[in-house]
Amino acid sequence: MPLEFQSISHGRIAFGFFNIETDIILLEHYFLFARDFCDHISKIAETPSKKIYESSWDIYLIENNFDIGNLMGAIYGIDLRGFIGEIYKHFPFPKRQEDFKQKPEGFKNRKLIEELIQHFAKRLYIPFVVDQKNDKIGIGEYFFNRAPFQELVKYIWSGGFPRWKDNIRPDYVLRMKEMIEQSKNPLFNGFILT
């Protein structure tokens, strides 16, 4: 389930997984895959300290809430409109509460998810900027200080809410942790994923 995280540009915003069978995540109106998120974090972790780091992220943008859909309605199977509704048509919420765990093999459904999202979103590149001096990290229009940004990384590491099934993480998440642990980039000073 997406949780709220504190941004410095938009106040509290939603971030996270929203279906246990996929690895797609949302950041308000942006949608991207957890593998891509982890790859971007790994790249910055292996980049030596710079005052400003810049790259671009390939994301999907769904501008209106109707096209995004209604997560709670989709979970209960009563409102299957929008992109989230389409996902829940293919992957309904589990009947048993104990089955509600983020599946580490969700990345295998990426092709289907990419086909579905194209009906609702436009694909674009957004800037990713880390300004160490001013303690400001930007993902497109959303900006964070260091600690809240690290919370986004921790969320993916833990498998969000409800956590990774059987505490098994995909290889790309394990690689991200390894790169952070080896990092000399100040963005990750003292940052520990447990």
Secondary structure by P-SEA (a helix, b strand, c coil): cbbbbbbccccccccccccccccccccccbbbbaaaaaaaaaaaaaccccccccbbbbbbbbccccccccaaaaaaccccccaaaaaaaaccccccccccccccccccaaaaaaaaacccbbbbbbbbbbbccccbbbcccccccaaaaaaaaaaaaaccccccccccccaaaaaaaaaaaacccccccccccc
